[in-house]
Amino acid sequence: MKIVKQDKKEGIVTLVPETLDDLWHLSHIVEVGDSVSSKTTRRIQDNTGDKLRSDRGVKKTFTLRIDVENITFHIFTGKLRLTGVITKGPEDLIPLGSHHTVEVKLNTPITIKKEKWANWALKRLNQAIEASKKLAAIIVLLEDDTATLGLMRQFGIEYYGPIKGSVSGKRIVDKNRSKAITQFYEKVIESVNKFHDIQNIVVAGPGFVKNDFYDYIKNKHKDLADKAIIESTGSGGRVGIHEVLKKGTVEKLTVENRVASEMVAINNLLEEIGKNSSKVAYGEKETVKAINLGAVKQLLVLDSAVAINDMGNLMDMVENMNGEVMVISSQHECGEQLKGLGSMAAILRYEIA
């Protein structure tokens, strides 16, 4: 993501999203009530006399401005849509006051105007810009002749696979077994190499296959081995990938990786709750009370709750009192756990009555 223009006095920022992660960040930076301008496409009724074209209309591309009423980000399609009332545009083509949905496009400028940019929103915008310069991590979970890949995105995990091999059982004497193993490993490596921006690789799994695979890349693909570490898990597949995340392995490799940090934070919160600690609050009523008392050391808020509950002022209060604010993605398991706790929680500096 890059900022093209910023006018703090007017509350206007024009930026260009460059990755799927950028769209995810924008889905939480843009709030209901914001004014957004961008290029968009709308089907306009055709009056040329061509009956077919007249029935279907003609697609026109132009710039318009809407006051945002609804925000949706579809993780599986990677589409960010902003719906609202049109406040500015070519009046010969569209009626002002009607509703329209702007689909935010990669590499297309978008201008966001807020009455006030909260500190957390500016912070998140800067994090998105910094994150776009950094490289991702990938978890390669191996079990027998099956591999599952977990690509670390800022919004969560993208899964790839399973990648299947045709390796014979260990007890079967098969002169082609070694060849089959090599073919399987190369198939996995080919999948990993499709992602050119991978900085760290975690080779994981419940058995010895991960070790054999690591030895193989040390001999045949040293460039990958230099980025890789080994991690043991009790399970294969996606469950094994979640084990790696909960251990904080990826966080150690890429400290600024959002998903790993969020999972560690939620696990710490759950541990405190499990110990019946008095230095924890969860649910809107208790957490807001702790914020107002200045007792919050770390505030955890579900991303979907930020815009709905108008959390900006409360988040700013926590940061102004030297507390930490972390917005948790609803697109992974720990986000679901926070949702179950009322979508917001806090680790406290001291006990409150």
C-alpha positions in Angstrom: 0.0 0.0 0.0 1.2 3.5 -0.8 -0.1 6.9 0.2 -0.4 9.2 -2.8 -1.8 12.3 -1.0 -2.5 13.2 2.6 -4.3 16.3 4.0 -4.5 16.0 7.8 -6.4 19.3 8.1 -9.2 18.1 5.8 -9.0 14.5 7.0 -8.3 13.2 3.5 -6.0 10.4 2.5 -5.6 9.1 -1.1 -3.9 5.7 -1.3 -3.3 2.8 -3.7 -3.9 -0.8 -2.4 -1.3 -3.2 -4.0 -2.0 -6.6 -2.3 -4.9 -8.6 -0.9 -3.6 -7.8 2.5 -4.0 -4.1 1.7 -7.7 -4.7 0.9 -8.1 -6.5 4.2 -6.5 -3.6 6.1 -8.8 -1.1 4.3 -11.9 -3.1 5.2 -11.2 -2.1 8.8 -9.8 1.4 8.2 -12.8 2.5 6.3 -15.8 3.1 8.6 -19.5 3.7 8.2 -20.0 7.4 7.7 -16.7 7.9 5.9 -16.7 9.6 2.4 -14.9 7.5 -0.2 -14.1 8.4 -3.8 -12.8 6.1 -6.5 -13.2 4.9 -10.1 -16.1 2.6 -10.5 -18.2 0.9 -13.1 -22.0 1.2 -13.4 -24.4 0.0 -16.0 -26.2 3.0 -17.5 -29.5 2.7 -19.4 -28.8 3.1 -23.1 -31.1 5.4 -25.1 -29.7 4.9 -28.6 -32.7 2.9 -29.8 -30.9 -0.4 -29.7 -33.4 -2.6 -27.9 -30.9 -5.2 -26.7 -28.5 -2.6 -25.4 -31.4 -0.6 -24.0 -32.6 -3.5 -22.0 -29.2 -4.4 -20.6 -27.7 -0.9 -20.4 -24.1 0.1 -21.1 -21.2 -0.2 -18.7 -19.5 3.2 -18.0 -16.4 3.8 -15.9 -16.2 7.1 -14.0 -15.2 8.6 -10.6 -17.8 9.1 -7.9 -18.0 9.7 -4.2 -20.2 7.8 -1.7 -21.0 8.1 2.0 -20.3 4.6 3.2 -23.1 2.7 4.8 -21.8 -0.9 4.5 -18.4 -2.6 4.2 -17.9 -6.2 3.1 -14.6 -8.1 2.5 -14.9 -11.5 0.9 -11.7 -13.4 1.9 -12.1 -16.2 -0.6 -12.6 -13.9 -3.6 -10.4 -11.1 -2.3 -13.1 -8.5 -3.0 -13.7 -5.4 -0.9 -17.0 -3.7 -1.6 -18.2 -0.3 -0.1 -21.9 0.5 -0.4 -23.4 3.9 0.2 -25.3 6.9 -1.0 -23.8 8.8 -4.0 -22.8 12.3 -3.1 -20.8 13.3 -6.1 -20.4 12.1 -9.7 -21.4 12.8 -13.3 -25.0 13.9 -12.9 -25.9 13.1 -16.5 -25.1 9.5 -15.8 -26.1 8.8 -12.2 -28.7 10.4 -9.8 -27.2 11.8 -6.7 -28.7 10.3 -3.6 -29.0 6.9 -5.1 -27.1 3.9 -3.7 -24.0 2.4 -5.3 -21.4 -0.2 -4.5 -17.7 0.6 -5.1 -15.5 -2.4 -5.5 -12.0 -1.4 -4.4 -9.5 -2.5 -7.0 -5.8 -3.3 -6.6 -3.5 -0.6 -8.0 -6.4 1.8 -8.3 -6.4 5.0 -6.1 -9.0 5.5 -3.5 -9.6 8.6 -1.4 -10.9 8.3 2.1 -12.3 11.3 4.0 -13.0 11.1 7.7 -14.3 13.7 10.2 -11.5 12.6 12.4 -8.7 10.0 11.8 -8.4 8.0 15.1 -4.9 7.2 16.2 -5.5 3.5 15.8 -6.6 4.0 12.2 -3.5 6.0 11.3 -1.4 3.4 13.1 -3.0 0.6 11.1 -2.5 2.4 7.9 1.2 2.8 8.6 1.4 -0.8 9.6 -0.1 -1.8 6.3 2.4 0.3 4.4 5.3 -1.2 6.3 4.0 -4.7 6.0 3.7 -4.4 2.2 7.5 -4.0 2.2 8.1 -7.1 4.2 8.2 -10.7 3.1 5.8 -13.5 4.2 6.3 -16.9 5.9 5.1 -20.3 4.9 4.5 -23.4 6.9 5.1 -26.8 5.1 3.3 -29.5 7.1 4.4 -33.0 6.0 2.9 -36.3 6.9 3.8 -39.5 5.0 3.3 -38.6 1.4 1.0 -35.7 1.9 1.9 -32.0 2.3 -0.2 -29.0 3.3 1.0 -25.4 2.9 -0.1 -22.6 5.2 0.8 -19.2 3.7 0.9 -16.5 6.3 -1.2 -13.5 5.3 -1.9 -10.5 7.6 -5.6 -11.4 7.6 -5.0 -15.0 8.4 -3.8 -18.3 6.9 -4.2 -19.2 3.2 -4.1 -23.0 2.8 -2.8 -24.8 -0.2 -2.9 -28.5 -0.8 -3.0 -31.2 0.0 -0.1 -32.1 -2.2 0.0 -35.8 -2.8 2.9 -38.2 -3.5 2.9 -41.8 -4.5 5.5 -43.2 -2.0 5.4 -46.9 -1.3 5.0 -48.2 2.3 8.2 -48.5 4.3 7.9 -52.3 4.6 7.6 -52.8 0.8 10.9 -53.4 -1.0 10.6 -51.1 -4.0 13.6 -50.0 -6.1 11.5 -47.0 -7.2 10.7 -45.8 -3.7 13.7 -43.4 -3.6 12.6 -41.9 -7.0 9.0 -41.5 -5.7 10.2 -39.7 -2.6 12.3 -37.3 -4.8 9.4 -36.7 -7.1 7.1 -35.9 -4.1 9.7 -33.6 -2.5 10.2 -31.7 -5.8 6.4 -31.4 -6.2 6.3 -29.7 -2.7 9.2 -27.5 -3.6 7.6 -26.5 -6.8 4.5 -25.4 -4.9 6.6 -23.4 -2.4 8.6 -21.7 -5.2 5.3 -20.3 -6.6 5.5 -17.7 -3.8 8.4 -15.5 -4.7 8.3 -13.4 -1.6 8.8 -16.1 1.1 11.3 -15.1 3.7 10.9 -17.8 6.3 9.9 -21.5 6.0 8.7 -23.7 8.8 9.1 -27.4 7.9 6.8 -29.2 10.3 5.0 -32.5 10.9 4.4 -35.3 13.4 6.9 -37.9 12.1 10.3 -38.1 10.4 9.2 -37.0 6.9 9.9 -33.4 7.9 13.5 -34.2 8.8 14.0 -36.1 5.6 12.6 -33.3 3.6 14.8 -30.7 5.4 17.9 -32.9 4.7 16.8 -33.1 1.0 16.5 -29.3 0.6 19.8 -28.8 2.4 21.5 -30.9 -0.3 19.4 -29.9 -3.3 17.9 -26.5 -2.6 20.2 -24.7 -0.2 18.5 -21.4 -0.9 15.3 -22.8 0.7 17.2 -24.5 3.5 18.8 -21.2 4.5 15.3 -19.9 5.2 13.9 -23.0 6.9 13.6 -24.4 10.4 12.1 -27.7 11.7 9.2 -27.9 14.1 7.5 -31.0 15.5 3.7 -31.3 15.7 1.3 -33.9 17.0 -1.0 -33.7 14.0 -0.8 -33.3 10.3 -2.7 -31.0 7.9 -4.4 -27.8 9.0 -4.5 -28.9 12.6 -0.7 -29.3 12.6 -0.4 -25.8 11.1 -2.4 -24.4 14.0 -0.1 -26.1 16.4 2.9 -24.3 14.9 1.1 -21.0 15.2 0.1 -21.5 18.8 3.7 -22.3 19.7 4.7 -18.9 18.4 7.3 -20.4 16.0 6.4 -18.0 13.2 6.4 -15.1 15.6 10.0 -15.8 16.5 11.0 -15.8 12.9 8.9 -12.8 11.8 8.2 -10.8 15.0 6.0 -8.4 13.1 3.8 -11.1 11.6 0.3 -10.1 12.6 -1.4 -13.5 12.7 1.2 -15.2 14.9 1.2 -12.2 17.3 -2.6 -12.2 17.5 -2.6 -15.9 18.3 0.0 -15.6 21.0 -2.0 -12.6 22.5 -5.3 -14.6 22.6 -3.6 -17.7 24.0 -2.1 -15.5 26.8 -5.6 -14.1 27.5 -7.2 -17.5 27.7 -4.4 -18.7 30.1 -5.2 -15.8 32.4 -8.9 -16.6 32.2 -8.1 -20.3 32.9 -6.2 -19.3 36.0 -9.2 -17.1 37.2 -6.9 -14.1 37.2 -8.3 -10.8 38.4 -6.1 -8.9 36.0 -8.3 -9.7 33.0 -11.6 -8.3 31.6 -13.7 -9.5 28.7 -17.1 -8.6 27.2 -18.1 -5.0 26.3 -19.3 -3.9 29.7 -16.3 -5.1 31.8 -13.7 -4.1 29.2 -15.1 -0.5 28.7 -15.2 -0.2 32.5 -11.5 -1.1 32.7 -10.6 1.3 29.9 -12.4 4.2 31.7 -10.5 3.4 34.9 -7.2 3.5 33.0 -6.4 -0.1 34.0 -5.8 -1.6 30.6 -2.3 -2.8 29.7 -3.4 -4.6 26.5 -6.7 -4.2 24.7 -7.8 -6.9 22.3 -10.6 -6.0 19.9 -12.2 -8.1 17.1 -11.8 -6.3 13.8 -15.6 -6.7 13.0 -16.4 -4.9 16.2 -14.3 -1.8 15.6 -16.7 -0.1 13.2 -19.9 -1.5 14.7 -19.2 -0.4 18.2 -17.4 2.9 17.3 -14.4 1.8 19.2 -12.1 4.5 17.9 -12.3 6.8 21.0 -11.9 3.9 23.4 -8.8 2.6 21.5 -7.3 6.1 21.5 -7.9 6.3 25.3 -5.9 3.1 25.9 -3.0 4.3 23.7 -3.0 7.7 25.4 -2.5 5.9 28.7 0.4 3.9 27.3 -1.6 0.8 26.8 -1.3 -1.5 23.8 -4.1 -2.0 21.3 -4.3 -5.0 19.1 -7.1 -5.5 16.5 -7.7 -9.3 16.1 -8.7 -10.7 12.7 -12.0 -12.6 12.7 -10.6 -14.8 9.9 -8.7 -17.3 12.1 -9.5 -19.5 15.1 -8.4 -17.1 17.7 -10.6 -14.4 16.3 -13.5 -16.8 16.8 -12.4 -17.4 20.4 -12.4 -13.6 21.1 -15.8 -13.3 19.5 -17.0 -15.9 22.0 -15.8 -13.6 24.8 -17.8 -10.7 23.6 -15.5 -9.4 20.8 -13.3 -7.4 23.2 -11.1 -8.2 26.1 -8.1 -6.7 28.1 -5.1 -7.7 30.1 -5.0 -5.3 33.1 -2.3 -3.5 35.0 -4.0 -4.1 38.3 -7.1 -5.6 39.7 -10.4 -3.6 39.6 -13.4 -4.1 41.7 
